[in-house]
C-alpha cells in the first residue's frame, strides 16, 4: 500500500507546476498564461489481521481554482485576475474577519 501512495505522490509532484500554470496561448499577438490555485490530498489505510478478514483502502482528491492569467501585450506582462473566482475565494475570509472583529469589539467594551 505504501508504494502506491508514494507513486501517486511522485506523480502529483511532477504535475504540480502544470496544475498551477497552464500552457501559454498565443492570440492576436497577445500571450496568455492561465494561473490557478491547485491542491491535492491523498490517504491510505490498512486494518490489522482479524478473524473477520483483512481490509485496506486508499483515497485522494484535488481542486483547482482559476485565479487569473498573465497577459503579455506589446512587450509588457501583467497579471489580470479572475474577479469572480477571487470574490468567491475571499468571501470566507471576509466572514471570518468580520466575526473576529465583532468579538474583539465586544471584548473591548467589557
Beta strands, then each sheet from edge to edge (+ up, - down):
strand 1: 25-27
strand 2: 30-46
strand 3: 56-73
strand 4: 76-81
sheet 1: 1+ 2- 3+ 4-
end
